Amino acid sequence: MFVCSICLTVLFYLLAGYLSAVTVAILYHAIQHKLPLTILKSSLFLGITYISIITDIVLFGGSLYSSLFAKNALLIALIIISIIPVNHRKELSNQNDDKGK
């Protein structure tokens, strides 16, 4: 379980690191254009991501590898589920735009 927990944690950190970089860029533009809802969403995502990293440290310190595995597996699933519909909607809107031409 230790090795699986480490592998899943590394995968989660890669996804979270990439999404955090994108979120920081979004947050920067939201602050420039004074978009309060976007600022709130971006800040919440970054906060939850860093709280999750702190939780990983606590769980590793307590040797709770099965809990760590379950937490990171659920977070990866949430990330993937939240990314897929966005791409699907973009494809559908592009197809609808092509039909109108």
N, C-alpha and C positions, 0 to 999 in steps of 0.2 A: 504494500500500500504506500510505502514511503516513496518509491520510485515513481509510481503513478501520480502521487500528489505533486511531486516536483515537476514532472513533465507537464501536467495540467496547469500548474502555477506559472511555468515559463510561457506556455501558450497564452494564458490569460494576460500576463504582463506584456507580451508582444502586441496583442490586440488592444489592450488598454493604453499602452504607450502610443500607438498609432492614433487611436481615437482621441486621446488627450491632446496630441499635437494639433489635430484638426479642430478640436473644440477650443483650444486656446486661440487659434486664428479666428474662429467664429466669434469668440468672446471679444477679441480685440476690435473687430468690425462692429459688433453690437454696441460696444462702449463708444466708439467714434460716432455712430449714428443714433445713439440714445434710444435703443430698443430694449425696454425693460423686460419683456417676456423672454427674449432671447438671452439676455444677461442672466436672468434667473435660471433658465434651463441649463445653460452652459456651466454656471457656477455650481448648480446641484450635481451635474454629472461629474465635474472635477472633484467635488467634495466627496461624493460616494466612492469614486475610484480610489482616492487617497485613504479614506477610511477602510476600504477593503484591503489595501496594502498593509495598513497597521494591523488589521485583524489577522492577516496571514502571518505576520511576525509573531503575534500572540499565540496563534494555533500551532505554529512550528515550535515555539518555545515550550508549549504544553504537550508536545508529541501527540496532538489530536489530528492525525493524518487523514482519517476517514472523514472527519468534519471539514477539513481543508479541501479534500477531494470533492466532496458534495457541494461546498460553497462555490468553488471555482468552476465546477461543471455547470452549475445553474447559471452563474454569471456569463459564461461563454455561450450557453444556450440563449440567454436573453440578448446578448450582443448580436448573435447571428440572426435571431428572429427579428430584431429591430432593424437590421441592415437589409435583409432580403426584401421586405415589402416596399422599401423606398426604391430599390432598383426596378422592381416589378411595375410599380406605378409610373415610373419614368418611361419604361418601355411602352406601356399602354397609352400614355399621353402622346408619345411620339407617333404611335400607330394612328391614333385618332387625328393628329395634326396632318398626317400624310393623306388620310381619307378625305379631308376637307379641301385639299388642293386639286 
